[in-house]
Amino acid sequence: MEPDKSSSLTEKLRRPEWLRRKIPGRGSTSLVRDALDGGNLHTVCEEAGCPNCAECFGKGTATFLILGGTCTRNCRFCSVTKGTPALPDKAETDAVVSAIRSLGIRFAVITSVTRDDLPDGGASVFVELIAKIRAELPKVKVEVLVPDFAGNIPAIDSVISSLPDVFNHNIETVERVFQEIRPMGNFNRSLELLARAAGNEKGMPVKSGFMVGLGESCEEVEKLLRQLKESGVSIVTIGQYLKPAAQCAEVVEYISPTIFENYKRFAESLGFAAVFSGPLVRSSYMAHEVFDRSHSAAELFQEDLS
């Protein structure tokens, strides 16, 4: 199965029709903006230039970006500010809980910049925030999208032991392209992190996502899906890479919706509980709906918690 070469374009050419979308109505956008500004909060929606930002804000939801807005790594697909971060804001976790409450969010997605400058990579802040949400908003489900914590096992285990409703770590791309796109990351380390999370005794669902359009072959995508499944991942997302800033890597190819559907069918044949595959799919986009599709894994997890 090869990509549709007739749909291959470079980033400098006009994007294909399937990547154009109408801007949704204003909806709750101002409410989200006010909640974020009031708590001095960041979202990956804005910082990473997500194409679904207006839609999600319009629905009154967002993916919270904790540990500040400056990342210590230099991933070539990402437009989040790189540099030396400030010390974590001690008021940040309370501000996130307040925003979740004021917006009426029922499924909160929490991610962070990578903080290699911190001894635990910021894992303790994830743990603190999960605990506060559980204590103050017990009906809210929590999905965490974590960095690799530089392979720090105690840090990783502390987040796993906090038992978020979904544990997510994005592999981002196929193995051959990985080092070029994520020069400070490690492909095997990411797979090992996912496997460690999947080995939790409570059956917590583990999720991962990756981009296509970076020069990978269909065979490499299928191999990656097998690797994720073998690592215990139960939920997978696949989306088109879109260059978010001038300094980022170029798009090699725009992948057609037909190929995304083929990837979805292949992943489902491997036994993933939920697969969300499409040009505008992002790891945290429609996270609640993706979680619901994996109801068998989710129900098992909730039964074990009771």
N, C-alpha and C positions, 0 to 999 in steps of 0.2 A: 504494500500500500504506500504510494508516494504522494506527496502534496500536489495539489493542483497548480502546476507551474504557470498556468494562464492567469492565476490570481496573485502571482508574485510581483511585488512592487517594492521600491525603495522608499525610505521615509521621506525623501524629498519630493515624491510624487503624491498626487491626491490619494487620500485614503479611500478604500473601497466602500461601496454603499453600506455594507453591513456594519461598518464602524461609525457610521453617522447616526446620531440620535437627536431627537427633539429635546430641548430643555424643558423639564417639567415645570408645572406651576409653582408659585412661591411657597405654597403650603406652609410647613412649619420651619422653613429655613431660618427665619429670623429668630425663632425660639431657640433653635440649636445654637445659632451664632451668639445670642445673648448668654446662654448657659456656659458656653466655652469661654467667652470673653470674661464673664464674671468670675470664673475660677482660674483664669490665666492658664487654660488648658490647651493642649495640642491634639490634633487628630491626624492619623495617617492619611485620611481622606484628602486633606489639604496639603500636608507636607510632602506627600508622594505624588501629588497631581493625579489622583484617581479620576477616571472619566465618569464614574458614577456618583461623584460627590454631591452634585445638585439634587439628584434623585433621592439619595439617602437622607440628606439634610431636609429635603422636602417632606420626607416621611417621619421626621422627628427622631432620627437615629444617627449614630456616628460611631466610628471605631476610635477609641481613646488611645492616644500615644503618650505613654508615661515615661518618666525619667528624663523629662526635658525634650527639647527639639533639636539637639545636636548629637550626631552619631560619631563614634570613634572609628568607624570603618569606611571603606571607599568603594563600596559595591557600584559597578558601572551601570546598573539598570535603575538606580534609585536617585531621586532628586532631593532627598532629605539632607539638610545641612550637615556638612562634615566638619570636624574640628575638635577642639578641646571643650568638653561640656562643663557647665557649672555643677556645683554640688546638687544632689537631688533636693527638691523642694519638699520640706517636711509636711507642708499643707496640701500636697498634691492628692494624696489618697482621699482625704476628706472632701476635696473639691470634686473629684470624680464621682464619689458616692452621691454628693449633692446634685450633680448634673444628671445622674441616672434617675434619681428620685424626681427631680423637677420635670424631666422630659417624659416620665412614665415609661422608661425603657424596661422591657421584660426579658430581653436577651442581650446582655452586655458583652461586647468584644473589646478585650484589652490587649494592646500590643505595646512595644517599646522600641526606642532606638537601642542600638548595641552600645553597651557601656563597659568596654574592656578596661577602663580606668578604675572601676570599682572591684574590690576583692571578690565579690560574689556575682559580678556582672549585673547587679540590680535585682537578683532573684528575691531578696528579702522584701523588696517593695511590692513585687507581684504577690508574695505570700500575705503581706499586710493588707493589701487591697482586697484580695479574695476573702480574707477573714472579715473585713469590715462590711463587705457586701453581704456575706452570709448572715452576719449579726444584725445589720440594720435593714436589709432588704431581702429577707429569706425566700421570697417568691421569684426573685430574679435569677435567671440562669447565667452562667459566666463561661465564656470561651476565652482562653488566653492564647495569643500568638507570640511565642517566645523566640528570642535569639538563641544561639547555641551555647551561651555562657562560657565560651572558650573551652568547652569540654569539662568544666568544673562539676564533678559528679555530685558532691554534697549540695551545690546550688541547684542543679537539675532536680535532684531527689526532693528538695524542699518544696519546689513548685508542684511536682507530681503528687506529693503527700498532701497538698492543700486541696486536692480533688476538685479542680474546676470541672464543669460539665463537659467541656471539650478541651483537649490539650492539642494545640496546633503549633507546628514548626514547619516553615516552608523550605523545601529543598531547592526551589526557584528554577532550576534548569537541569538538563541532562548532564551526565558525568563529564563528557568530553568538553563541554562549553563552560563547565562550572568554574574552573580556576580563572578563566579570562573574565568572567562576569562577576565573580565573588573572590577577588584575589586574596582576601584575608580570611576567607572561610575554608572549610574542609569538607568535601563531599561525604567521605566515610564517617566523619564525626557527626554530621547531621543525621545520617542513617542510624548511627548508633544511639543518638539521642532519642529518635523516634521509637526505636526498638525498646529502649529502656522505659519510655513512657507507656508503650503498649504492654509491657510486662507487669503493669500495676495490678495488684490483686483485686481491685474493685471493678475491673472491666471498663475503666474510663475510656470513652471513644478518643482515638488519636487521629488527627487530621493533618494533611500536608497539601501544598499546592505548588504549581510550577507554571512557567511561561513558555510559550512556543513562539516561533518567528525569529529565533536567534541563530538559525543555521543548522538546527538539529534535523536528523532524518526521522522518518516514521518508525524505523526499527529502533532508534535510540529512545524515542518516546515510549514505545512498547516495553523496552528493557527497563526504563525507569519505573514504569507502572508496576512491573513485576518486582523490582527492588523494593518499592514502597509497600507493596502487599506482603512481601516476605518479611519486612521490618515490623509488620503488625498494624500498619495504617488502615483505618476502616473508612475514612472519608477523604476524598481527593477532589481538588479543584484544578482546572486547566484553563488558562486564558492567554490572549494575545499580548505579547510585549509591545508596548507603545512608548517610544522615546519621550521621557517627561521633561528633559532639559538638554541644552546644547552640549553640555559636557558628558552626557550619557552615551552609551553604546548605540550604534545605529540599528534600526530594524533591518533584518536580512530578508524577511519574507512576511507577507500578510497571509495568514492561513484561512482558508475558506470555511464557512460554517459546516459544509459537508464533511471536511476532515475532522473538525471538532466533534461532530456526531459519531464519526468512526472511532475516534479515541474514546468517547463515552461508552460505546458498545463494547469495545475491547476491554476497558476497565471493568465494566459490569460483568463481563465473562470471567474475570479473575476473581470475582466475589466481593468487591468493595461494597460496603453497606450503602454508600451514597456517592454519586459522581456528579459534579457540576462542571460542565465543559462548554465553553462558548467564547467568542471573540472578546466580549466585555466582562467576562467572569473575572473576579478578583477574589483573593483568599477569604476576605471577610464580607464580601458582597452577598446579601441575602442569607447571612449566616444562620439565622433562625430557621429559615425554610430548608436549608441544607441539613441542619441538625434534625429537623422533623423527618426528613427523608430517610435518615438513618435510625428510625424509631426502634428497630429491633435491638441495636447496640445501646441506644439511649435507655430503653426500658430495662434492659439487663442491668445497666449501671445504676439506675434509680432503685431497682429492687435490692441490689446489694447494699445500697446506702441505708435502706429502711430497716 
